[in-house]
Amino acid sequence: MRPHTAGRLSTVLLMAAWAAVLAPLPVFATNGMYLVSYGAEATGRAGANLAVSDRTLALNANPAGIAQVQGRHYSMNVSLLAPELSAGNAVNDNLEAEDRLFPMPAFGHIRSRPDSKWTWGIGLVGQGGMGATFKNANTFFGTRDETFTEVRFATLTPTVAYALTEDMSIGASLNLGWADASFRFYPQTSFFNTADPANSFFGVAMQRAGGPQVNLRLGWLWQADPRLSVGAIYQTETQSTFEDGAMTVNFAAHPQLGRKVKYDAEMDGFTFAAQAGVGLAWRPADDWVLAVDVKRYFWDAAIDTITVTGRNPDVQGAPAEVVLPFVFNWKNQWVYAVGADWRASDRLTLRAGYNYGDDPVPDATLTPLFPATTTRHASLGLAWLAGNKTYEAGIERAFPHEQTNNNLDPRVNPFGPGARVTHEQWTLSLGVSWALD
């Protein structure tokens, strides 16, 4: 076997193994359902990366940027997410979500030749998601129960970039992914209202409704002069499928059924928003880079009313179809990121950044089931060059953000007036990148 063939095969095997690790991992969100940044370098700048996309994982930010890289380059990264969530309502003074640490790996490879204007890349990246677990909650029906949500979304991202001129490039990434969703909403609680059966409550649990997800990211990068670069991206709304799930409805208190009933489940109306953004990177001196990004996430068209439908009950006489609408009505979101790199020495680079994103969740539809409310993020990072390898580290703090839902409509706010959520998070990102030629 020729050496270059062996190298390609080892790359494929490594990526397949990384995909097996990545696939089952949930992701917690910080700009809606998207992460603030992808990779330790971008984490250090709080996500300001659209005009500084000159590393392997830049294919997940601005795919045009990989045209700046010559030869074969690889990156591996792991982000450790530590969310802190609390919630409350009229029957729960303060509920702390279950503490968990979520590792999220990513991998990227890009390749170009000096005699070609084309650059190719591929990545495996967790794109976004959200979730929370609250146990031992008091319900309005005199029971103690739990809520649980988890959305997971990871992609295989083939990417291509083309150098239009020495100073300008375009690129495209096709995100071929898989996502699934699970939730439990007071699954051990069952209440039959004899006076008004329509206002009965039967706890629900849904497991792993999922399917393929596809979107396209387009990028443009222009080196306007040696010290100023400009970047822009547009990503389409994800074409989402959530099918082949299993749902259990707790009809134990129902006078005719008196037991839990299993259904086939699917979810509709849930997707990842389209986004657009522009970025500037200015180099006021040889050892400084200042970056600014502005993005727009179009949640209004992506998340409105999410409908979970159960069919094919396993118990004769059970309702043939159970339809559960969850009203979200998310708003479009502006996100602003500023970041700086300072090359302290030939080997050491230090970074810092700040990210602010509007809260896309209206007060009137806030729910602890899907807490995606943080708005302010600060970060620090560093890079150490050792031979052909660069070691990166970044840490990000999402500051506490509290929100309250006083909506009186139980169909929109099942947790009752005064339901509140507080969300904060730490993220540590570690990575290494290297060039083979």
C-alpha positions as CSV (number, residue, x, y, z in Angstrom):
1,M,0.0,0.0,0.0
2,R,1.4,3.4,-1.0
3,P,2.1,5.8,1.9
4,H,-0.4,8.5,0.8
5,T,-3.1,5.8,0.5
6,A,-2.4,4.6,4.0
7,G,-2.6,8.2,5.3
8,R,-6.1,8.6,3.7
9,L,-7.3,5.3,5.2
10,S,-6.0,6.2,8.7
11,T,-7.8,9.6,8.4
12,V,-11.1,7.9,7.5
13,L,-10.8,5.4,10.3
14,L,-9.9,8.1,12.8
15,M,-12.9,10.2,11.7
16,A,-15.2,7.2,11.9
17,A,-14.0,6.5,15.5
18,W,-14.5,10.1,16.4
19,A,-18.0,10.0,15.0
20,A,-18.8,7.0,17.2
21,V,-17.8,9.1,20.2
22,L,-19.5,12.2,19.1
23,A,-22.9,10.8,18.0
24,P,-24.4,10.1,21.5
25,L,-23.5,13.4,23.1
26,P,-26.0,16.1,24.0
27,V,-25.0,19.7,23.5
28,F,-25.9,22.7,25.7
29,A,-26.7,26.0,23.9
30,T,-25.5,29.5,24.6
31,N,-26.7,31.5,21.6
32,G,-30.2,30.0,21.4
33,M,-29.5,26.3,20.4
34,Y,-26.1,27.1,18.9
35,L,-22.8,27.2,20.7
36,V,-21.0,30.5,21.1
37,S,-17.9,29.0,19.5
38,Y,-16.5,25.8,18.0
39,G,-12.9,24.9,18.9
40,A,-10.5,26.3,21.5
41,E,-9.2,29.1,19.3
42,A,-12.6,30.5,18.6
43,T,-13.6,30.0,22.3
44,G,-10.7,32.2,23.3
45,R,-12.2,35.0,21.2
46,A,-15.8,34.4,22.4
47,G,-16.8,33.2,18.9
48,A,-15.4,36.2,16.9
49,N,-14.1,34.1,14.0
50,L,-15.7,35.0,10.6
51,A,-12.8,37.0,9.4
52,V,-10.0,35.0,11.1
53,S,-11.0,31.6,9.7
54,D,-7.5,30.3,9.1
55,R,-7.5,27.0,11.1
56,T,-9.0,23.6,10.4
57,L,-12.2,23.9,12.4
58,A,-12.8,27.2,10.6
59,L,-14.8,25.1,8.2
60,N,-17.6,25.3,10.8
61,A,-17.4,29.1,10.9
62,N,-16.5,30.5,7.5
63,P,-15.6,27.8,5.0
64,A,-14.0,30.3,2.7
65,G,-11.2,30.7,5.3
66,I,-9.7,27.3,4.7
67,A,-8.4,28.6,1.3
68,Q,-5.7,30.4,3.3
69,V,-4.2,27.1,4.5
70,Q,-1.5,25.2,2.5
71,G,-0.7,21.5,2.7
72,R,-2.4,19.0,5.0
73,H,-3.7,20.1,8.4
74,Y,-5.6,18.3,11.2
75,S,-7.3,19.5,14.4
76,M,-8.8,17.6,17.3
77,N,-10.7,19.4,20.0
78,V,-12.8,18.6,23.1
79,S,-15.1,21.0,24.9
80,L,-16.3,20.3,28.4
81,L,-19.6,21.9,29.1
82,A,-20.8,22.5,32.7
83,P,-24.3,24.0,32.7
84,E,-25.9,25.2,35.9
85,L,-29.7,25.5,35.9
86,S,-32.4,26.3,38.4
87,A,-36.1,26.7,38.2
88,G,-39.1,27.5,40.3
89,N,-42.9,28.0,40.3
90,A,-45.8,28.3,42.7
91,V,-45.2,24.8,44.1
92,N,-41.4,24.7,43.9
93,D,-39.4,27.4,45.6
94,N,-36.1,26.5,44.0
95,L,-35.2,23.4,41.9
96,E,-31.6,22.7,41.0
97,A,-31.1,20.8,37.8
98,E,-29.0,17.7,37.9
99,D,-25.3,18.6,37.6
100,R,-23.5,17.0,34.7
101,L,-20.3,17.5,32.8
102,F,-20.7,17.0,29.0
103,P,-17.6,16.3,26.9
104,M,-18.0,17.3,23.2
105,P,-15.3,16.3,20.7
106,A,-14.7,17.7,17.3
107,F,-12.3,16.8,14.4
108,G,-11.2,18.5,11.2
109,H,-9.0,17.9,8.3
110,I,-8.2,20.2,5.3
111,R,-5.9,19.7,2.3
112,S,-4.7,21.9,-0.5
113,R,-1.9,21.9,-3.1
114,P,0.3,24.8,-4.0
115,D,-0.6,24.5,-7.7
116,S,-4.4,24.6,-7.1
117,K,-6.9,27.2,-6.2
118,W,-9.1,24.6,-4.5
119,T,-8.9,23.6,-0.8
120,W,-10.9,20.6,0.6
121,G,-11.9,19.8,4.1
122,I,-14.0,17.6,6.3
123,G,-15.1,17.8,9.9
124,L,-17.1,16.1,12.6
125,V,-18.7,18.7,14.8
126,G,-21.5,18.9,17.4
127,Q,-23.6,21.7,16.1
128,G,-26.0,22.5,19.0
129,G,-28.8,21.4,21.2
130,M,-30.2,21.9,24.7
131,G,-31.7,20.1,27.6
132,A,-32.2,19.9,31.4
133,T,-33.1,17.5,34.1
134,F,-35.1,18.5,37.2
135,K,-35.9,15.7,39.7
136,N,-38.2,15.6,42.8
137,A,-40.4,18.4,41.6
138,N,-43.7,19.1,43.2
139,T,-46.6,19.0,40.7
140,F,-50.0,20.6,40.8
141,F,-51.5,17.2,41.2
142,G,-49.9,16.4,44.6
143,T,-47.1,14.2,43.3
144,R,-43.4,14.5,43.1
145,D,-42.0,13.8,39.7
146,E,-39.4,14.9,37.1
147,T,-38.9,16.7,33.9
148,F,-36.1,15.9,31.4
149,T,-35.2,17.2,27.9
150,E,-32.4,16.4,25.6
151,V,-31.7,17.5,22.0
152,R,-28.6,16.3,20.2
153,F,-27.2,17.4,16.8
154,A,-23.9,16.4,15.2
155,T,-22.7,16.7,11.6
156,L,-20.3,15.4,9.1
157,T,-19.2,18.5,7.2
158,P,-17.5,18.2,3.8
159,T,-16.2,21.6,2.8
160,V,-14.6,23.1,-0.3
161,A,-13.1,26.6,-0.8
162,Y,-11.9,28.3,-4.0
163,A,-9.4,31.2,-4.2
164,L,-10.9,33.8,-6.6
165,T,-7.8,35.9,-6.3
166,E,-4.8,36.1,-4.0
167,D,-6.9,38.2,-1.6
168,M,-10.4,36.8,-2.0
169,S,-12.0,33.3,-1.5
170,I,-15.4,31.7,-1.4
171,G,-16.4,28.4,0.3
172,A,-19.2,26.0,1.1
173,S,-19.9,23.4,3.8
174,L,-22.6,20.8,3.5
175,N,-23.7,19.8,7.0
176,L,-24.9,16.2,6.9
177,G,-26.1,15.4,10.4
178,W,-28.2,13.4,12.7
179,A,-30.3,14.8,15.5
180,D,-32.7,13.3,18.1
181,A,-34.9,14.5,20.9
182,S,-36.2,13.0,24.1
183,F,-38.3,14.4,27.0
184,R,-40.1,13.4,30.1
185,F,-42.9,15.6,31.5
186,Y,-44.0,14.3,34.9
187,P,-44.0,10.7,33.5
188,Q,-45.1,9.1,36.9
189,T,-48.1,11.4,37.3
190,S,-51.6,10.6,36.2
191,F,-54.7,12.7,37.1
192,F,-58.2,12.2,35.9
193,N,-60.5,15.2,36.4
194,T,-64.0,13.7,36.9
195,A,-65.7,17.1,36.7
196,D,-63.9,18.1,33.5
197,P,-62.2,15.2,31.8
198,A,-60.7,17.5,29.1
199,N,-58.6,19.0,31.8
200,S,-57.1,15.8,33.0
201,F,-53.3,15.3,33.1
202,F,-51.4,12.2,31.9
203,G,-47.6,12.2,32.2
204,V,-45.6,11.6,29.1
205,A,-42.1,10.3,28.2
206,M,-40.7,10.3,24.7
207,Q,-37.4,8.6,23.7
208,R,-35.2,9.2,20.7
209,A,-37.4,10.7,18.0
210,G,-34.7,11.5,15.4
211,G,-33.5,11.6,11.8
212,P,-31.2,13.2,9.3
213,Q,-30.6,16.9,9.3
214,V,-29.2,18.9,6.4
215,N,-28.1,22.5,5.9
216,L,-25.7,24.4,3.7
217,R,-23.2,27.1,4.9
218,L,-21.7,29.6,2.4
219,G,-18.7,31.8,3.1
220,W,-16.8,34.7,1.6
221,L,-13.4,36.1,2.8
222,W,-11.5,39.2,1.5
223,Q,-8.1,40.4,2.6
224,A,-8.9,44.1,1.9
225,D,-5.3,45.1,2.8
226,P,-2.5,43.4,4.7
227,R,-4.0,44.5,8.0
228,L,-7.8,44.2,7.4
229,S,-9.9,41.2,6.4
230,V,-13.6,41.0,6.0
231,G,-15.7,37.8,6.1
232,A,-19.4,36.9,5.6
233,I,-21.5,33.7,5.9
234,Y,-25.0,32.5,5.3
235,Q,-26.3,29.2,6.6
236,T,-29.7,27.8,5.5
237,E,-32.3,26.6,7.9
238,T,-31.8,23.0,8.7
239,Q,-34.0,20.5,7.0
240,S,-35.0,18.4,10.0
241,T,-36.6,15.0,10.6
242,F,-37.7,13.6,14.0
243,E,-39.3,10.3,13.6
244,D,-39.3,6.6,14.8
245,G,-39.5,7.6,18.5
246,A,-41.3,5.8,21.3
247,M,-43.7,7.6,23.6
248,T,-45.3,6.4,26.8
249,V,-48.5,8.1,28.2
250,N,-49.4,7.4,31.8
251,F,-53.1,6.6,31.7
252,A,-53.0,4.9,35.1
253,A,-55.7,7.2,36.5
254,H,-58.0,6.9,33.5
255,P,-61.2,5.0,34.5
256,Q,-61.2,2.8,31.3
257,L,-57.5,2.3,30.6
258,G,-55.8,2.3,34.0
259,R,-52.3,1.7,32.7
260,K,-49.4,3.2,30.7
261,V,-49.8,3.1,27.0
262,K,-47.0,3.0,24.4
263,Y,-47.1,4.8,21.1
264,D,-44.9,5.4,18.1
265,A,-43.8,9.0,18.2
266,E,-42.7,11.8,15.9
267,M,-42.0,15.5,16.4
268,D,-42.7,18.3,13.9
269,G,-42.0,22.0,13.9
270,F,-38.5,21.8,15.5
271,T,-35.4,22.8,13.6
272,F,-32.2,24.8,13.7
273,A,-32.4,28.3,12.5
274,A,-30.9,29.9,9.4
275,Q,-28.1,32.4,10.2
276,A,-26.2,35.2,8.5
277,G,-23.2,37.1,9.7
278,V,-20.3,39.5,8.9
279,G,-17.0,39.9,10.5
280,L,-13.9,42.2,10.5
281,A,-10.4,41.4,11.6
282,W,-7.9,44.3,12.1
283,R,-4.2,43.9,12.7
284,P,-3.1,47.2,14.3
285,A,0.4,45.7,14.8
286,D,2.2,42.6,13.9
287,D,1.5,40.9,17.2
288,W,-2.2,41.9,17.5
289,V,-5.5,40.8,15.9
290,L,-8.8,42.5,16.8
291,A,-11.9,40.7,15.6
292,V,-15.6,41.7,15.5
293,D,-18.6,39.6,14.4
294,V,-22.3,40.4,14.0
295,K,-24.7,37.5,13.4
296,R,-28.4,37.1,13.0
297,Y,-30.2,33.9,13.9
298,F,-33.7,33.5,12.4
299,W,-35.4,31.5,15.2
300,D,-38.8,33.1,14.4
301,A,-39.1,30.9,11.3
302,A,-37.5,27.8,12.9
303,I,-39.2,27.3,16.3
304,D,-42.9,28.3,16.6
305,T,-45.2,25.5,17.8
306,I,-43.5,22.1,18.3
307,T,-46.0,19.2,17.9
308,V,-45.3,15.7,19.3
309,T,-47.7,13.1,17.9
310,G,-48.2,9.5,19.2
311,R,-49.8,6.8,17.0
312,N,-50.3,3.0,17.0
313,P,-51.1,2.5,20.7
314,D,-50.2,-0.9,22.2
315,V,-53.4,-1.1,24.2
316,Q,-56.8,-1.7,22.7
317,G,-59.3,1.1,23.4
318,A,-56.6,3.7,24.0
319,P,-56.8,7.0,22.0
320,A,-55.6,6.2,18.4
321,E,-53.6,9.4,18.3
322,V,-52.2,11.7,21.0
323,V,-51.2,15.2,19.9
324,L,-49.1,17.4,22.3
325,P,-48.5,21.0,21.1
326,F,-45.7,23.0,22.8
327,V,-45.9,26.7,22.0
328,F,-42.5,28.4,21.8
329,N,-42.8,31.4,19.4
330,W,-39.0,32.1,19.6
331,K,-37.8,35.5,18.4
332,N,-35.0,36.3,15.9
333,Q,-31.7,36.9,17.7
334,W,-28.8,39.3,17.2
335,V,-25.4,38.1,18.4
336,Y,-22.3,40.3,18.8
337,A,-18.8,39.0,19.4
338,V,-15.5,40.9,20.0
339,G,-12.2,39.2,20.5
340,A,-8.5,39.9,20.5
341,D,-5.3,37.9,19.9
342,W,-1.9,39.0,21.3
343,R,1.2,37.2,20.3
344,A,3.2,37.5,23.5
345,S,6.2,35.5,22.0
346,D,7.1,33.4,19.0
347,R,5.4,30.5,20.8
348,L,2.7,32.0,23.0
349,T,-0.5,33.7,21.9
350,L,-3.1,35.0,24.4
351,R,-6.7,35.7,23.7
352,A,-9.8,37.3,25.2
353,G,-13.3,38.0,24.1
354,Y,-16.9,39.0,24.9
355,N,-20.1,37.7,23.3
356,Y,-23.6,39.1,23.7
357,G,-26.7,37.5,22.2
358,D,-30.3,38.6,22.5
359,D,-32.5,36.2,24.4
360,P,-34.6,34.4,21.7
361,V,-37.1,33.0,24.3
362,P,-40.2,35.2,25.0
363,D,-41.2,35.5,28.7
364,A,-44.7,34.3,27.8
365,T,-43.4,30.9,26.5
366,L,-40.5,30.3,28.8
367,T,-40.2,26.7,30.0
368,P,-37.7,24.8,32.1
369,L,-38.0,22.0,29.4
370,F,-35.9,24.0,27.0
371,P,-33.7,26.6,28.7
372,A,-31.8,28.5,26.1
373,T,-31.7,31.9,27.7
374,T,-28.1,33.0,28.4
375,T,-27.1,36.3,26.9
376,R,-23.6,37.4,28.2
377,H,-20.4,35.4,27.7
378,A,-16.7,36.3,28.4
379,S,-13.7,34.2,27.5
380,L,-10.0,33.8,27.8
381,G,-7.6,31.6,25.8
382,L,-4.1,30.8,24.8
383,A,-2.1,28.9,22.2
384,W,1.4,27.3,22.4
385,L,3.4,26.5,19.2
386,A,5.7,23.5,19.5
387,G,7.2,22.4,16.2
388,N,4.4,21.6,13.7
389,K,1.8,21.4,16.5
390,T,-0.3,24.2,18.1
391,Y,-1.9,23.4,21.5
392,E,-5.0,25.5,22.3
393,A,-7.1,26.2,25.4
394,G,-10.1,28.4,25.9
395,I,-12.5,29.0,28.8
396,E,-15.9,30.7,28.5
397,R,-18.3,31.9,31.2
398,A,-21.9,32.3,30.4
399,F,-23.2,34.6,33.1
400,P,-26.4,33.9,35.0
401,H,-29.6,35.0,33.3
402,E,-33.0,34.8,35.1
403,Q,-36.3,34.9,33.3
404,T,-39.9,34.6,34.5
405,N,-43.1,33.5,32.7
406,N,-46.3,35.0,34.1
407,N,-48.6,33.7,31.3
408,L,-51.9,32.5,32.7
409,D,-52.7,30.1,29.9
410,P,-51.9,26.6,31.0
411,R,-51.7,25.3,27.4
412,V,-48.7,27.6,26.9
413,N,-47.3,27.8,30.4
414,P,-48.0,24.4,32.1
415,F,-45.8,25.3,35.0
416,G,-48.1,28.2,36.0
417,P,-47.6,32.0,36.5
418,G,-44.3,32.9,38.2
419,A,-42.5,30.0,36.5
420,R,-38.8,31.0,36.4
421,V,-35.5,29.7,35.0
422,T,-32.0,30.7,35.7
423,H,-29.2,29.5,33.4
424,E,-25.4,29.9,33.6
425,Q,-22.6,27.8,32.2
426,W,-18.8,27.2,32.1
427,T,-17.1,25.8,29.0
428,L,-13.5,24.6,28.8
429,S,-12.2,23.9,25.3
430,L,-8.9,22.1,24.6
431,G,-7.4,21.3,21.2
432,V,-4.4,20.5,19.2
433,S,-3.7,21.2,15.5
434,W,-0.8,20.1,13.3
435,A,0.5,20.4,9.8
436,L,2.0,17.5,7.9
437,D,3.5,19.4,5.0
